[in-house]
Amino acid sequence: MLNIILAIISIYQITLPNGLRVALEENHASPVTAVYIFVDVGGAYEGEYTGRGLSHFCEHVVAGGTTQYHSEDEYNQMTQMYGIYSNAYTAHERTCYHKTGPSEYTEQMISMDMEQVFSCVFDSFEVNREHGVISHEILTSETPESKSWREMLNFIAGNHPLSVPILGYKDAMAGITRDIVYTFYRQHYTPANAVMVVVGDFNTEQILEYITKEAEKFPAQPYSPATMDPLPSYLYSRADSFIGDIAEPEINLIWIAAQGNTEDDCALNLLSDYLSLGHSSILERVLVREKELAVSVWCWNWGLRRSPGIFTMGATADDPAKLNQAKQELLAQLELVLQGKIDEQRLQRVKRLIRYEMIKDRTVDHQAEYIGSGLLYANDPYYYPDRYLEQINEVTPQEMIEVARKYLDPEKVQVFYNIPEIMIEDQLSLTEVNPGLIPFEKYQKPGYPAIICQKIPESQYVNITLAIGGGDKLDASRLEGLSRMFLEHIMRKTTLMSEDQISELKDDYGIETRISSTPDILYFNIGVPLENFHQALKLLGNSLQKIEFSEYTVEDIRRELTEEVSSRDKNPNYIHIKFIYSKFFPENTYGDFMSNQTLDNIQPEDLNDLYRIVMNNSNIVIAVSGDIDPDEIQLILENEFPKFPDGENLSRSSSLFSDYLNYNPVTDSQIYDYPQTYVSVMFPTGKEYGDDGIASLYIIDQLLSGSAFRLHQALRGREDLVYWGWGYQMAYGATGVFIFNSQTSLKNEDRIKQIYQEEIDKLVTELMTEEELANAKTSILSGFSMHLQQPSARVRQAAKMYLYNLPLDYLEGQLSEQINALTAQDIQNAAVELFDQGSWLISRPETSDF
């Protein structure tokens, strides 16, 4: 009987005796299987515990945690052994646990997922550890954008659970005990309150038999069904705003709309897409291109399962003064619909676009999501995308008009503004210099490295960067990877604690560490909640105190880096970059790369030598951003850090690049095992970071590599010659380079080179228009603003500027002023100087059908 059913339908659905709903779909396209379990509880269904983030807390402990059958370590070992990707997420209306891996381990993934979801023991150690992890997650999620989103939900939903962050509030989450979270788990994590979906390369009859037998381990239990009060309704229009450190002014027009999975909800979904979907959308055409009132536009409908939903139209602008004009135009486009004016040709195009969006990239994971969502929301495994697309196609223009009249009354619109604080204070446009950032101040006591501190009152999170001058370029020609190994040692090793103890301490205090490097500077970055700042800085001090590079620790790090190198050497992007750098840069500078051979050459004494060279007070800086006093930092330095000698700042040593004085262009190519062709052209700029000429290079960079600018239009817009293309200029402490890269087919190589040369010649021989120059300035300075919104980016930038002996606010200050002062003639002069001698470097396939 089962085989007969499978011949008719592709999804087999059954409800097991314990209440678990199961859906299976065989898919033999690839030897991969996805196993998903959806639990019918989420951030909006927490009842008396609303605000604590219990659904999210459960997810953290359940996903991979200790169960009645295996320990957390055993599950980790199984995940690695079977090559499984395992993850979980919490949404407002569901929690999902999923595993994807080789189909030969389908049964193992099923057992692991069922055991974890239905038999988690909530080990006390794991619960306590996740307190620290989630506290860190809450603090790092507190971006200006997330705050503005939450303020908008508070405005529209009031005290409704929908306005509460899924992660919960930090103070409320801190009160979660093991008993509270376990009680919540027992109330909701039962088989009858869950859906299991398996999609992939397996035999349905065999897997169904396995699941049925496995489910006997988890008997039926009572559960608390999810409930939700309806969102508040409004009889009149209201307005409110959020003022914060966001990048662009924004307006949202909001209405309480239809409940999800109803006919009205489907019609509203189509209406939102009719107004905003696709490159030719109505709102994009009118507000962005024709009337230039907006930078971006959107319209979306959020249908909730157990409550009326939310319908929103919105826009961002480059000037707050345009927001009310944008509001009137958004309402004008809605008014056309209310009057019955629907462009039926546009409507049919949108219906096709919806279908294209829902059928693209149909992996086993996508299909499992669709089936699970359909079962949860419509009790129909075929609802997404099949039934939904059928409903969309059946919606008529008249039905769209009727739902608009029913729910989207302009007299009841709720208006919410997001305004950048800087624009409130100074009414600046994005092409003006941004003075709104709190400045960094420098402090240095004799005998200690410099501290640069940005004190942000009431900030609950601290970002720290230890920057060390010299960077990768200090690696000798046979020892590439030495600096990386040095950073790895600082991050993971100390004579005072084992590596496991360091890992546990980081988890306990929510400490996040990251390392990175450039040819000029090594970076060690730390993020930590404010209350644990001292522990984080002490850990850094301990990592530098009495440092010992033994053969054992070196071998341990070497082994991991060797695996990284082996993987990286198979990446065609890396193979090409390695090739062009080795041909372009002078020997023993930027063109040498870490390899397994050079890693084998590194000995403990090499690391000891590097430590003695770089760890001096002139070559080190500690940058901190947060609600911290510099005196606190200095006290920790004196008590927990070693005392470093005076020495030399190695970040701007130009002697290594003397060969640039005799630079000769290079034309070369390589054959590699990849079906597409990489084309690169490289120019030496002779400009180091801080040179006056750098500003012009930013403009040229934007013109020739920015999306929608010259080169992009030539390569993609007119002839569609490349799969992707990008360009960038690099300015370090002692030199610079300009690079353009494209990935294309072998047959297009000559045409790509021709277009590159044509666009370069135009910059040399023709003045750019004032409009083009203004647009490039806006894009660059807007990018600066968005980059510097991130505290971690700010501390790294300030540390780099200190080591480069430049003003700490160089990016948003001096450089921005220089960019604003540029004329079209300045850009042409810079192009004449820059595009004198170029090196063409190509990676080609041996043969290609592309």
SULSUL-V74520 format. One record per helix or strand of 2 or more residues. SS is the DSSP state (A for helix, B for strand). FROM is the first residue (numbers start at 1). LEN is the number of residues. If there is no record, write none. Layout:
ss->[SS:SS]
from->[FROM:FROM]
len->[LEN:LEN]
//
This chain:
ss->[A:B:B:B:A:A:A:B:B:A:A:A:A:A:A:A:B:A:B:B:A:A:B:B:A:A:A:A:A:A:B:A:B:B:B:A:A:A:B:B:A:A:A:A:A:B:A:A:B:B:A:A:B:B:A:A:A:A:A:B]
from->[2:11:21:32:47:54:72:85:95:103:124:144:161:170:178:191:194:204:238:249:263:282:296:308:320:344:364:383:397:410:414:421:441:450:461:471:482:499:512:521:530:551:572:596:604:620:630:654:667:677:694:710:722:736:746:770:791:811:824:839]
len->[7:5:6:8:3:9:11:6:8:16:17:14:3:5:11:3:7:12:7:11:14:9:7:10:19:16:15:12:11:3:7:6:3:6:9:4:11:11:6:9:15:18:13:6:11:7:11:9:6:8:12:9:10:9:20:19:13:11:11:7]
//
